[in-house]
Amino acid sequence: MDATKNNANVGGSEVYIRPANGWLMLFVTLTGTIAGIAVPATLLANGGSDMWGWLFIIPVVCLVLMCGLFVVNPNESAVMTFFGKYVGTVVENGFFFMNPFAVKKSVSLRARNLNGEPIKVNDLMGNPIMIGVVLVWRVKDTFKASFEVDDYSRFVDIQSEAAIRNLAGAYPYDNLEDEDASITLRNGGEEVNDLLENSLAERLAIAGIEVIEARISYLAYAPEIAGAMLQRQQATAMVAARHKIVEGAVGMVQMALEQLSEKEIIELDEEKKAAMVSNLMVVLTSDRAATPVVNAGSLYQ
């Protein structure tokens, strides 16, 4: 076997090897199998000595050697172990031959998606929420993925759930209860996603997993409090809207009084100003169209 090591396996690091050409070994083994059967059979059929019968072992050896042939497809790798010892990883694509007694484990290097189901967790304020994550990942270090963890796919599932629970418990859902919160799960955007991605990268590094992208895919209050929190959000929005309406109404009343005074359209005493302000505030802040009442008498009736 012609193997070239690109780096040493120090402290459990990955080693890249390049095995012998598989097509050459396939030709050799096929030729040896055919010759190992045809030659002794011909000699024995022509009355040759029985001593040539040992040549029949050649096909058996060739068949054993054929077990060392293997294929590495694009974006895949083959992790080699020989009687419990890590030999190296083949990442080059092609048809190769290696020791037939070496165990070959295929590890995909393709990017994979994990679309986790939403799970119920508590945010920083203790409110139950439903949160889900979508993760794009791939194997970067085949040695760690194969030998540092039992099942790296299962490891990714569990660690992604642990990371999302840790993130949800560190920040509030929104700033309804914590008005001083600079980052919330709902409004954090890219900052929250970056925190999740960094947390997952640290957790999955032990398994040789590279995190390409991690995003929150689902975020909502848990069903048991969703109705109450919706009413609270609606009430908060209504209060904010009323605040703007009142602020605008006060400005309009002030402008009306100033215009009447500047243009000397009518002289109003304090009592009439108060009545006018009251009427204008009712009209401007009402959530329904006001119904005017026409005074057919004098101004003071």
Sine and cosine of phi, psi and omega as CSV:
sin_phi,cos_phi,sin_psi,cos_psi,sin_omega,cos_omega
0.00,0.00,0.76,-0.65,0.04,-1.00
-0.99,-0.12,0.98,-0.18,-0.05,-1.00
-0.89,-0.45,0.72,-0.69,0.03,-1.00
-0.89,-0.46,0.88,-0.48,0.00,-1.00
-1.00,-0.06,0.81,-0.59,-0.01,-1.00
-1.00,0.01,-0.41,0.91,0.05,-1.00
-0.44,-0.90,0.40,-0.92,-0.06,-1.00
-0.99,0.12,0.51,-0.86,0.01,-1.00
-1.00,0.05,0.98,0.22,-0.06,-1.00
-0.98,-0.22,0.85,-0.53,0.04,-1.00
0.89,0.45,0.55,0.83,0.07,-1.00
0.98,0.18,0.62,0.79,0.03,-1.00
-0.99,-0.13,0.29,-0.96,-0.04,-1.00
-0.98,0.22,0.63,-0.78,0.03,-1.00
-0.86,-0.51,0.80,-0.60,0.02,-1.00
-0.99,-0.12,0.76,-0.65,0.02,-1.00
-0.79,-0.61,0.35,-0.94,0.06,-1.00
-0.80,-0.60,0.98,-0.22,-0.03,-1.00
-0.94,0.35,0.04,-1.00,0.00,-1.00
-0.94,0.35,0.36,-0.93,0.01,-1.00
-0.90,0.44,0.79,-0.62,-0.05,-1.00
-0.96,0.28,-0.54,0.84,-0.03,-1.00
-0.92,0.40,-0.63,0.78,0.02,-1.00
-0.90,0.44,-0.71,0.71,0.00,-1.00
-0.93,0.37,-0.54,0.84,0.05,-1.00
-0.90,0.43,-0.67,0.74,0.05,-1.00
-0.90,0.44,-0.68,0.73,-0.01,-1.00
-0.90,0.44,-0.72,0.70,-0.04,-1.00
-0.93,0.36,-0.63,0.78,0.03,-1.00
-0.91,0.41,-0.68,0.73,0.04,-1.00
-0.89,0.45,-0.70,0.71,0.02,-1.00
-0.89,0.45,-0.61,0.79,0.01,-1.00
-0.91,0.42,-0.72,0.69,-0.02,-1.00
-0.92,0.40,-0.71,0.71,0.00,-1.00
-0.92,0.39,-0.61,0.80,-0.02,-1.00
-0.92,0.38,-0.36,0.93,0.05,-1.00
-1.00,-0.09,-0.70,0.72,-0.11,-0.99
-0.95,0.31,-0.69,0.72,-0.09,-1.00
-0.90,0.44,-0.82,0.57,0.00,-1.00
-0.91,0.42,-0.55,0.84,0.03,-1.00
-0.91,0.42,-0.64,0.77,0.02,-1.00
-0.92,0.40,-0.68,0.73,-0.01,-1.00
-0.90,0.43,-0.68,0.73,0.00,-1.00
-0.93,0.36,-0.59,0.81,0.01,-1.00
-0.93,0.37,-0.46,0.89,0.00,-1.00
-1.00,-0.03,0.24,0.97,0.06,-1.00
1.00,0.09,0.37,0.93,0.01,-1.00
-0.95,0.32,0.14,-0.99,-0.03,-1.00
-0.95,0.32,0.51,-0.86,0.02,-1.00
-0.92,0.40,-0.21,0.98,-0.02,-1.00
-0.90,0.43,-0.33,0.94,0.02,-1.00
-0.98,0.18,-0.06,1.00,-0.01,-1.00
-0.91,0.42,-0.41,0.91,0.00,-1.00
-0.90,0.44,-0.29,0.96,0.01,-1.00
-0.92,0.40,-0.29,0.96,0.01,-1.00
-0.92,0.39,-0.23,0.97,0.04,-1.00
-0.96,0.28,-0.34,0.94,-0.02,-1.00
-0.88,0.47,-0.72,0.69,0.05,-1.00
-0.86,0.50,-0.58,0.81,0.01,-1.00
-0.90,0.43,-0.69,0.72,0.03,-1.00
-0.89,0.45,-0.65,0.76,0.00,-1.00
-0.91,0.41,-0.63,0.78,0.04,-1.00
-0.90,0.43,-0.60,0.80,0.06,-1.00
-0.91,0.42,-0.67,0.74,0.01,-1.00
-0.90,0.44,-0.50,0.87,0.02,-1.00
-0.89,0.45,-0.40,0.92,0.04,-1.00
-0.92,0.39,-0.25,0.97,0.02,-1.00
-1.00,0.06,-0.06,1.00,0.03,-1.00
-0.99,0.15,0.68,-0.73,0.02,-1.00
-0.43,-0.90,0.30,-0.95,-0.04,-1.00
-0.87,-0.50,0.68,-0.73,0.12,-0.99
-0.92,-0.40,0.90,-0.43,-0.03,-1.00
-0.99,0.12,0.28,-0.96,0.03,-1.00
-0.84,0.54,0.65,-0.76,-0.01,-1.00
0.86,0.51,0.55,0.84,0.13,-0.99
-0.73,-0.68,0.24,-0.97,0.04,-1.00
-0.62,-0.79,0.29,-0.96,0.04,-1.00
-0.81,-0.59,0.88,-0.47,0.01,-1.00
-1.00,-0.04,0.83,-0.56,-0.09,-1.00
-0.97,-0.26,0.75,-0.66,0.14,-0.99
-0.76,-0.64,0.59,-0.81,-0.02,-1.00
-0.79,-0.61,0.96,-0.27,-0.05,-1.00
0.77,0.63,0.77,0.63,0.08,-1.00
1.00,0.09,-0.04,1.00,-0.01,-1.00
-0.96,-0.29,0.75,-0.66,0.03,-1.00
-0.95,0.32,0.83,-0.56,-0.03,-1.00
-1.00,-0.10,-0.71,0.70,-0.03,-1.00
0.32,-0.95,-0.03,-1.00,-0.02,-1.00
-0.82,-0.57,0.74,-0.67,0.06,-1.00
-0.99,-0.17,0.89,-0.46,0.00,-1.00
-0.92,-0.38,-0.22,0.98,0.03,-1.00
-0.97,0.23,0.67,-0.74,-0.01,-1.00
-0.98,0.20,0.55,-0.83,0.06,-1.00
0.55,-0.84,-0.22,-0.98,-0.04,-1.00
-0.93,-0.38,0.86,-0.50,-0.16,-0.99
-0.76,-0.64,0.22,-0.97,0.11,-0.99
-0.78,-0.62,0.66,-0.75,0.07,-1.00
-0.57,-0.82,0.18,-0.98,0.02,-1.00
-0.69,0.72,0.85,-0.53,-0.05,-1.00
-0.90,0.44,-0.30,0.95,0.01,-1.00
-1.00,-0.01,-0.04,1.00,0.06,-1.00
-0.98,0.18,0.65,-0.76,0.02,-1.00
-1.00,0.04,0.78,-0.62,-0.06,-1.00
-0.93,-0.37,0.88,-0.47,0.01,-1.00
-0.92,-0.39,0.86,-0.51,-0.02,-1.00
-0.99,0.15,0.75,-0.66,0.03,-1.00
-0.80,-0.60,0.84,-0.54,-0.01,-1.00
-0.97,0.24,0.68,-0.73,0.05,-1.00
-0.97,-0.26,0.15,0.99,-0.02,-1.00
-0.97,0.26,0.43,-0.90,0.07,-1.00
-0.95,0.31,0.63,-0.78,-0.03,-1.00
-0.80,-0.61,0.43,-0.90,0.03,-1.00
-0.95,-0.32,0.65,-0.76,0.16,-0.99
-0.83,-0.56,0.95,-0.33,0.03,-1.00
-0.96,-0.27,1.00,0.02,-0.10,-0.99
-0.94,0.33,0.59,-0.81,0.08,-1.00
-0.93,0.36,0.61,-0.79,0.04,-1.00
-0.85,0.52,0.70,-0.72,0.01,-1.00
-0.88,-0.47,0.42,-0.91,-0.01,-1.00
-1.00,-0.03,0.82,-0.58,0.03,-1.00
-0.66,-0.75,0.14,-0.99,0.07,-1.00
-0.96,-0.28,0.70,-0.71,0.05,-1.00
-0.99,0.16,-0.14,-0.99,-0.05,-1.00
-0.87,0.50,-0.54,0.84,-0.02,-1.00
-1.00,0.05,0.01,1.00,0.02,-1.00
1.00,0.03,0.09,1.00,0.01,-1.00
-0.98,0.19,0.73,-0.68,0.05,-1.00
-0.95,0.30,0.78,-0.62,0.00,-1.00
-0.74,-0.67,0.33,-0.94,0.10,-1.00
-0.95,-0.30,0.79,-0.61,-0.06,-1.00
-0.63,-0.78,0.66,-0.75,0.02,-1.00
-0.74,-0.67,0.35,-0.94,-0.07,-1.00
-0.72,-0.69,0.56,-0.83,0.16,-0.99
-0.90,-0.43,0.75,-0.66,-0.13,-0.99
-0.76,-0.64,0.72,-0.69,0.11,-0.99
-0.93,-0.38,0.85,-0.53,-0.09,-1.00
-0.56,-0.83,0.23,-0.97,0.07,-1.00
-0.38,-0.93,0.32,-0.95,0.01,-1.00
-0.98,0.19,0.79,-0.61,0.03,-1.00
-0.95,-0.30,-0.60,0.80,0.00,-1.00
-0.86,-0.51,0.96,-0.28,-0.08,-1.00
-0.93,0.35,-0.49,0.87,0.02,-1.00
-0.90,0.44,-0.75,0.66,0.00,-1.00
-0.92,0.40,-0.65,0.76,-0.01,-1.00
-0.90,0.43,-0.52,0.85,-0.06,-1.00
-1.00,0.01,-0.54,0.84,-0.19,-0.98
-0.85,-0.53,-0.32,0.95,-0.01,-1.00
-0.99,0.10,-0.43,0.90,0.02,-1.00
-0.77,-0.64,0.36,-0.93,-0.05,-1.00
-0.95,0.31,-0.76,0.65,0.00,-1.00
-0.62,-0.78,0.96,-0.27,-0.14,-0.99
-0.92,0.39,-0.50,0.86,0.05,-1.00
-0.92,0.40,-0.69,0.72,0.05,-1.00
-0.92,0.40,-0.57,0.82,0.03,-1.00
-0.88,0.47,-0.65,0.76,0.03,-1.00
-0.89,0.45,-0.68,0.73,0.00,-1.00
-0.87,0.50,-0.74,0.67,-0.07,-1.00
-0.93,0.36,-0.69,0.73,-0.04,-1.00
-0.94,0.35,-0.52,0.86,0.05,-1.00
-0.92,0.39,-0.62,0.78,0.05,-1.00
-0.92,0.39,-0.66,0.75,0.02,-1.00
-0.90,0.44,-0.64,0.77,-0.01,-1.00
-0.92,0.39,-0.64,0.76,-0.02,-1.00
-0.94,0.33,-0.54,0.84,0.08,-1.00
-0.92,0.39,-0.67,0.74,0.01,-1.00
-0.91,0.42,-0.65,0.76,0.02,-1.00
-0.92,0.40,-0.70,0.71,-0.03,-1.00
-0.90,0.44,-0.57,0.82,0.00,-1.00
-0.97,0.23,-0.19,0.98,-0.04,-1.00
-1.00,-0.09,-0.25,0.97,-0.06,-1.00
-0.69,-0.73,0.49,-0.87,0.08,-1.00
-0.97,0.25,0.37,-0.93,0.04,-1.00
-0.89,0.45,-0.75,0.66,0.10,-1.00
-0.54,-0.84,-0.10,-0.99,-0.07,-1.00
-0.98,-0.20,0.45,0.89,0.06,-1.00
-0.92,0.40,-0.67,0.74,-0.01,-1.00
-1.00,-0.08,-0.48,0.88,0.01,-1.00
-0.86,-0.51,1.00,0.01,-0.07,-1.00
-0.94,0.35,-0.33,0.95,-0.02,-1.00
-1.00,0.03,-0.01,1.00,-0.04,-1.00
-0.93,0.36,0.85,-0.53,0.01,-1.00
-0.99,0.13,-0.45,0.89,0.01,-1.00
-0.81,-0.59,0.79,-0.62,0.10,-1.00
-0.79,-0.61,0.34,-0.94,0.00,-1.00
-0.90,0.43,-0.55,0.83,-0.07,-1.00
-0.98,0.22,-0.63,0.77,-0.10,-1.00
-0.94,-0.35,0.05,1.00,-0.06,-1.00
-0.93,0.37,-0.51,0.86,0.05,-1.00
0.87,0.49,-0.75,-0.66,-0.07,-1.00
-0.90,0.44,-0.50,0.86,-0.02,-1.00
-0.91,0.43,-0.68,0.73,0.03,-1.00
-0.92,0.39,-0.66,0.75,0.02,-1.00
-0.90,0.43,-0.61,0.79,0.05,-1.00
-0.91,0.41,-0.64,0.77,0.05,-1.00
-0.89,0.46,-0.66,0.75,0.04,-1.00
-0.90,0.43,-0.68,0.73,-0.02,-1.00
-0.90,0.44,-0.67,0.74,0.01,-1.00
-0.92,0.40,-0.64,0.77,0.02,-1.00
-0.89,0.45,-0.69,0.72,0.01,-1.00
-0.92,0.40,-0.63,0.78,0.01,-1.00
-0.87,0.49,-0.66,0.75,0.02,-1.00
-0.92,0.39,-0.65,0.76,-0.04,-1.00
-0.94,0.34,-0.59,0.81,-0.10,-1.00
-1.00,-0.03,-0.08,1.00,-0.01,-1.00
-0.89,0.45,-0.52,0.85,-0.02,-1.00
-0.90,0.44,-0.43,0.90,0.00,-1.00
-0.99,-0.15,0.15,0.99,0.00,-1.00
0.93,0.36,0.49,0.87,-0.04,-1.00
-0.98,-0.18,0.74,-0.68,0.08,-1.00
-0.99,-0.15,0.80,-0.59,0.04,-1.00
-1.00,0.00,0.91,-0.41,0.00,-1.00
-0.99,0.12,-0.69,0.72,0.00,-1.00
-0.36,-0.93,0.60,-0.80,0.06,-1.00
-0.64,-0.77,0.77,-0.64,-0.04,-1.00
-0.62,-0.78,0.51,-0.86,0.14,-0.99
-0.97,0.24,0.86,-0.51,-0.07,-1.00
-0.99,-0.17,-0.34,0.94,-0.04,-1.00
-0.52,-0.85,0.71,-0.70,0.01,-1.00
-0.48,-0.88,0.85,-0.53,0.00,-1.00
-0.29,-0.96,0.34,-0.94,0.12,-0.99
-0.93,0.37,0.48,-0.88,0.06,-1.00
-0.90,0.45,0.49,-0.87,-0.09,-1.00
-0.83,0.56,-0.56,0.83,-0.09,-1.00
-0.93,0.36,-0.34,0.94,0.01,-1.00
-0.85,-0.53,0.04,1.00,-0.08,-1.00
-0.89,0.47,-0.66,0.75,-0.02,-1.00
-0.90,0.43,-0.71,0.71,-0.01,-1.00
-0.91,0.42,-0.66,0.75,-0.01,-1.00
-0.93,0.36,-0.52,0.85,0.06,-1.00
-0.91,0.41,-0.68,0.73,0.05,-1.00
-0.89,0.46,-0.62,0.79,0.01,-1.00
-0.91,0.42,-0.67,0.75,0.03,-1.00
-0.90,0.43,-0.64,0.77,0.02,-1.00
-0.91,0.42,-0.65,0.76,0.01,-1.00
-0.91,0.42,-0.66,0.75,0.03,-1.00
-0.89,0.46,-0.67,0.74,0.02,-1.00
-0.92,0.40,-0.61,0.79,0.00,-1.00
-0.92,0.40,-0.66,0.75,0.02,-1.00
-0.89,0.46,-0.68,0.73,0.01,-1.00
-0.90,0.45,-0.63,0.77,0.01,-1.00
-0.92,0.39,-0.67,0.74,0.03,-1.00
-0.89,0.45,-0.60,0.80,0.02,-1.00
-0.87,0.49,-0.68,0.73,0.02,-1.00
-0.92,0.39,-0.62,0.78,-0.01,-1.00
-0.91,0.43,-0.72,0.70,0.00,-1.00
-0.90,0.44,-0.67,0.75,0.02,-1.00
-0.87,0.49,-0.67,0.74,0.03,-1.00
-0.94,0.35,-0.61,0.80,0.00,-1.00
-0.91,0.42,-0.67,0.74,0.03,-1.00
-0.87,0.49,-0.66,0.75,0.03,-1.00
-0.90,0.44,-0.62,0.79,0.00,-1.00
-0.94,0.35,-0.65,0.76,0.03,-1.00
-0.90,0.44,-0.69,0.73,0.02,-1.00
-0.88,0.48,-0.68,0.74,0.01,-1.00
-0.90,0.43,-0.63,0.77,0.00,-1.00
-0.90,0.43,-0.69,0.72,0.01,-1.00
-0.91,0.42,-0.65,0.76,0.01,-1.00
-0.91,0.41,-0.65,0.76,0.00,-1.00
-0.92,0.40,-0.65,0.76,0.02,-1.00
-0.91,0.43,-0.60,0.80,-0.02,-1.00
-0.96,0.29,-0.68,0.73,-0.04,-1.00
-0.92,0.39,-0.66,0.75,-0.05,-1.00
-1.00,0.02,-0.01,1.00,0.07,-1.00
0.80,0.60,0.67,0.74,0.01,-1.00
-0.95,0.30,-0.66,0.75,-0.03,-1.00
-0.45,-0.90,0.57,-0.82,0.06,-1.00
-0.99,-0.12,0.84,-0.55,-0.03,-1.00
-0.87,-0.49,0.75,-0.66,0.12,-0.99
-0.99,0.15,0.01,-1.00,-0.09,-1.00
-0.89,0.45,-0.59,0.81,-0.01,-1.00
-0.92,0.40,-0.67,0.74,0.00,-1.00
-0.94,0.33,-0.56,0.83,0.08,-1.00
-0.89,0.46,-0.67,0.74,0.02,-1.00
-0.89,0.46,-0.67,0.74,0.01,-1.00
-0.90,0.43,-0.65,0.76,0.01,-1.00
-0.91,0.42,-0.68,0.73,0.02,-1.00
-0.88,0.48,-0.68,0.73,0.01,-1.00
-0.87,0.49,-0.72,0.69,-0.01,-1.00
-0.91,0.42,-0.69,0.73,0.00,-1.00
-0.91,0.42,-0.63,0.78,0.01,-1.00
-0.91,0.42,-0.63,0.78,0.04,-1.00
-0.89,0.45,-0.70,0.71,-0.03,-1.00
-0.92,0.40,-0.70,0.72,-0.12,-0.99
-0.97,0.23,-0.51,0.86,-0.07,-1.00
-0.99,-0.17,-0.08,1.00,-0.01,-1.00
-0.94,0.34,0.59,-0.80,0.02,-1.00
-1.00,0.08,0.01,1.00,0.06,-1.00
-0.79,-0.61,0.34,-0.94,0.02,-1.00
-0.91,0.41,0.75,-0.66,-0.01,-1.00
-0.97,0.25,0.58,-0.82,0.05,-1.00
-0.98,-0.21,0.94,-0.34,-0.08,-1.00
-0.95,0.30,0.52,-0.85,0.09,-1.00
-0.91,-0.42,0.88,-0.48,-0.06,-1.00
-0.99,0.10,0.82,-0.58,0.04,-1.00
-1.00,0.01,0.94,-0.33,-0.05,-1.00
-1.00,0.05,-0.14,0.99,-0.01,-1.00
-1.00,-0.05,-0.48,-0.88,0.03,-1.00
-0.99,0.16,0.10,-1.00,-0.04,-1.00
-0.91,0.42,-0.46,0.89,-0.12,-0.99
-0.98,-0.21,0.23,0.97,0.05,-1.00
-0.95,-0.31,0.00,0.00,0.00,0.00
